[in-house]
Amino acid sequence: MKTGLEQGSREVVLAGELGYWPTGHAFCIFFGPTPASRGDEIRAASAVNIIGKVSGDPKAFLKAKDGAKVTLEKA
């Protein structure tokens, strides 16, 4: 499903937030600084729609390898 930016979309996000990035048609799990970040902030490449939050420690994703399978469940 593709959608555009929704009200409340933003570039700077919090660790553990889940987002949909309409520009790149991608689902995002934010857990640390990105190439677009300034300082210690977590910044998406462009605005994302926030759709949820990780219920555990988002730093666990730092250990995930590229291409790792991630399972999402509604809390």
C-alpha positions as CSV (number, residue, x, y, z in Angstrom):
1,M,0.0,0.0,0.0
2,K,1.3,3.4,-0.9
3,T,0.3,6.6,0.9
4,G,1.5,10.2,1.1
5,L,2.6,12.2,4.1
6,E,0.0,12.4,6.9
7,Q,-0.6,15.2,9.4
8,G,2.1,15.0,12.1
9,S,4.8,13.5,9.8
10,R,8.3,14.5,10.7
11,E,12.0,14.1,10.0
12,V,13.4,14.0,13.5
13,V,12.2,10.8,15.3
14,L,12.7,9.0,18.6
15,A,14.6,5.7,19.2
16,G,12.1,2.9,18.9
17,E,9.6,4.7,16.7
18,L,8.3,2.9,13.6
19,G,7.6,4.9,10.5
20,Y,6.5,4.7,6.9
21,W,8.6,6.7,4.5
22,P,6.4,7.6,1.5
23,T,9.2,9.1,-0.5
24,G,11.1,5.8,-0.5
25,H,8.0,3.5,-0.2
26,A,9.7,1.9,2.9
27,F,9.0,0.8,6.4
28,C,11.6,2.2,8.9
29,I,12.6,1.1,12.4
30,F,14.5,4.0,14.1
31,F,17.1,3.0,16.6
32,G,20.0,5.3,16.2
33,P,21.6,8.1,14.2
34,T,21.2,7.9,10.4
35,P,23.4,9.4,7.7
36,A,21.0,12.4,7.7
37,S,21.3,13.0,11.5
38,R,22.8,16.1,13.0
39,G,24.6,15.3,16.2
40,D,22.9,12.7,18.3
41,E,19.4,13.2,16.8
42,I,17.7,10.4,14.8
43,R,16.7,12.0,11.5
44,A,15.1,10.3,8.5
45,A,16.2,11.3,5.0
46,S,12.8,13.1,4.7
47,A,9.6,13.2,6.6
48,V,8.0,9.9,7.7
49,N,4.6,8.9,9.0
50,I,5.0,7.5,12.6
51,I,2.9,4.3,12.8
52,G,4.0,2.7,16.0
53,K,6.8,2.1,18.6
54,V,9.0,-0.9,19.5
55,S,7.9,-2.4,22.8
56,G,11.4,-3.6,23.8
57,D,14.8,-2.0,23.7
58,P,15.3,-0.5,20.2
59,K,19.1,-0.8,20.7
60,A,18.7,-4.5,20.0
61,F,18.5,-3.6,16.3
62,L,22.1,-2.5,16.4
63,K,23.1,-6.2,16.4
64,A,20.9,-7.1,13.5
65,K,22.7,-7.9,10.2
66,D,21.6,-6.5,6.9
67,G,18.7,-8.6,5.4
68,A,17.8,-10.0,8.8
69,K,14.1,-11.1,9.2
70,V,12.1,-9.0,11.6
71,T,8.6,-10.0,12.8
72,L,6.1,-7.4,13.7
73,E,3.2,-8.1,16.0
74,K,0.4,-5.8,17.2
75,A,0.7,-5.2,20.9
